[in-house]
Amino acid sequence: MRSTITISLILLFCPFVTGFICGIRGNGTVNGYFEKPSNDIYGGCYTIPGEYPWQALLWLTYNDGHQFICGATLISDEFLLTSASCVTNATQIQVKLGIVDQMKGTPYNVFKVTIHPEYNSSYFLNNIAVIQARL
């Protein structure tokens, strides 16, 4: 119940983000520089770096050493929203914001992950988690 209230409050009170404004597209620059776009996603649309600064890349590491990439959305100056299925059992999570090249950008470490208390991995019910990071 406490986790549900926390998630609800975070979603209600996320108007501004440090360095970014929720829901306001960027001007296409990352640290003042334009980057060369890539057409790696079939059927995707053209996006310039910095256009969606609230979009986050999650770089996850697991006990067996394998790594995985998921997405998240920045909802405040320190909280991100993602799926519980991405972060369950991850031993390390790094966040990168507003990038189009996973090898670029500043990695931020996560210090707390709150998974919905009624998450069901078999049926993906309540498949939601909140990540807290120092951004």
N, C-alpha and C positions, 0 to 999 in steps of 0.2 A: 504494500500500500504506500509506504514512504517513497519508494522508487517511482511509482506512478505519479505521485504528487510532485516530486522533484522534476520529472520529465515534463509534466504539464506546466509548471511554473517557468521552466526554461523556455518552452515554446511560446509562452505568452509574453515574456519579457526579453526579447532579443532584438531590439531596434538598431543597435550600433555595434560595430565590430572594430577593434583596433586596426587602423590602416585600411579598412574596408567599410563600406556601408551595406548592410543587408539589402539585397534586391536591387542594388544600383550597379549596372555594368561598369566595368573599368574602361579605360581609354585605349586599351590594346597594347600597353607597354608593361614590361616587368622591370622594375628598377630603372625606368626611364628609357629602356631599349626595346625595339621591336625585334621579334624573333621570326625566323623563316618558318612558315606553316608546313604541315605535312598532311598528306591525304591518306593516312593509314586506315581509316575506318570506312569500310564500304557502306555506301548509302548515308553516310554522315553529312553534316553540313560544316561549312567553313567557319572556324572560330579563331580569333586572334588571341595571343597570350594576354592575360589580364582581363579578358572580357567577362569572365565569370569568376570573380575573386573569391566567392563563397564556396566554390566547388573544391573539395579536398581529395587528395590521394592518400590512401592509407597503405603503408608498406608494413606488412605483418610477417613476423618470424615465429616459427613453432618449434617445440622441443626437438623434433627429429631433424631440424635444420632447414626444412623447406620454407620457401617464402611465397607470399601471395599478395596480390594487390586488390584492394577494394576501394569503393568511393564513399564519401561522406559529404555532408553539408554543414558549413559553418553557421551556427545559429546565435552566437554571441561572441564576446571577446575571448572566451576560453572554452566554449562547449561546441561539440560537433554531434550531429545525428547520423547514425548509420544503422546497418542491419546487425542483429545479434549473431546471425550465422557467419558474418565476417570475423568478428572479434572473439568468438568463443574459443578458448584454449590457446590463444595467441600468447606467446611469452614476451614478445616485444612488439610495440606498435610505434611507427613514426608517421607524422602528418606532414604533407606539403600542400600549400594553398595556391589556388589560381594558376596552376601550371598546365602546359600542354605537352611537355617533355618530362617523363618520369625521372630522368637522370639529372634534371636541373631543379632549382628551387632550394629553399632552406628547409631542412628537416627539423621538425619539432617533436620532442618526446612527449608521450602520453603518460600521465601519472595516475589516472583513475578511469575505469570503465564500469558503467552501470548497465547491466543487461536486464531487460524487463523480467520481473520475478516469475511470470507465467509463460516465458518463452518455451516453446516446444519444438525441438530440433527435428523431430520426426515429421511433423506437419507444417513447420514454419509458422506456427501461430505466435502472435505477439513478437514477431521478428524485428525487434527494435532495440537499440542501445544508444546510450549517451556517453560520449568520450570527453574527458576533461584534460586539457593540455595547456601548457604555458606558451602562448603564442606571442 
